[in-house]
Amino acid sequence: MKTRIMLCMALIMSAVMMGQNIKTKEEIVKINKEIKEQNSRLEALKEMLKAEETFLNKNSAFPELNKQNATNIATYTADINTLQAAIKANEKLVSASKTEELSKIPKDPKDSKAVSAKKQKKLAEDALADKYKTEEETTVLTNKNKAAPSEAKYTFLNGVNFDFNSTDKTNYVGHFNIYVPATDTNNWAINTGIMKIAYLPKDSLVVSKVENVLIKPLDVIDGSGDKYNKMYNRYSAQTKASAFSLYVQPMYRITKLGTANIYLHGHLELLLSKYETTTKIKTLQTEEVTLADGDPVPAESDFIRVLAPETTKTVNLTTGNFGGGFTFDFNFRDNCVLFIQGTAGVSLNHANNFPTIDDQGNFTIATSEKSQKFYLVRTYFQYFTSSATQLVLGTDIRGYFPKQTPYTSIYVGINLGLDKIFSM
């Protein structure tokens, strides 16, 4: 009964308002909301009517139940008819108001020559469309895909880096980050996270030398008639580096230019690095040597028993980095972010620039316990494909002063805005 009273009141109110001229946006918004609520109630009534009809068909053998079902069906049908009439009345109100607004649009004789009357009407209707949106719709359209400069950002990047030396190989890049930028009332900010990244391989040394290699690993060269191979070999070394970076950066905004924030930041980092140096050997020439009577016999240490064409040496290094620098955070076009950060400081220990030869004749990266000055440049460009996901193109450049060739990574990935996902 209460529902029916509400439906009747809605119909009466619609009929009363039919005689009024709707001129303000607030009145249109209110009616649109009411239409939306009425449609929701209409769908619920239709579901209830369908359930009653299904129950009636399945219980035709029970007269008392059938009687009650028939009463319910009649009630729901009447309520649906009443609600449909109320919706129709409200839609006429909105339509009449649009017609009235269209009639008020001045006709420019010059424009009418260039644009047909039909096209003018379409352009006018499109211009009025925004006026009749509900406030919720307007808010959603305004905030969709928009980068909010002053909101805390919780992100999780999954991507791959480019390997220009091998087009069919990629490495995973992962970045979990919490960034709380400065606000209108507070210039302090914080940037912290953990990053897993692989850098582009570095081709470093190429060395050629003559070596004595046993034909069979267990051969003993001690006199006349013994044979071995004299080889002219070229050694080349390639170093691949990857790292886990755990960092904390307190930041202070020194200036703001429009939507661009410029910070002075400190840098505290625990860096876990892995260096893999692969040595490849290419034999350019081989001669078989047979010792004759009176020939000097090379010492046993002058022979290589087994010459592996490729070997890999792995070195792990854990170090602490401390420093500071500048950060440039620029939000533009409402859906793009450019983040550039340059840092310099001191590492407590470091890896050498070039590989060295170990006691087995293979190249490897040596480490030093001495402190060393380092530099780090991180940049990324974010494009907001939605309010919760962004396409990211980034670079990470890391090296030691004064002359070390830097390790570089260029990557692309999808960034998930965890704060936006959790708020959905």
Secondary structure, DSSP 4 states (H G I P E B T S, - for coil): -HHHHHHHHHHHHHHHHHTS---SHHHHHHHHHHHHHHHHHHHHHHHHHHHHHHHHHHTTT-HHHHHHHHHHHHHHHHHHHHHHHHHHHHHHHHHHHHHHHHHHSPPPHHHHHHS-HHHHHHHHHHHHHGGGS-HHHHHHHHHTT---TTS-EEEEEEEEEE-TT-TT-EEEEEEEEEEE---SS--EEEEEEEEEEEPPPEEEEEEEEEEEE-SSTT----STT-EEEEEEEEEEEEEEEEEEEEEEEEEEEEEEETTEEEEEEEEEEEEEEEEEEEEEEEEEEEEEEE--TTPPPPPGGGEES---SEEEEEEEEEEEEEEEEEEEEEEETTTEEEEEEEEEEEESSEE-SS-EE-TTS-EE--EESS-EEEEEEEEEEEEESSSSEEEEEEEEEEEETTTPPPEEEEEEEEEEEHHHHHT-
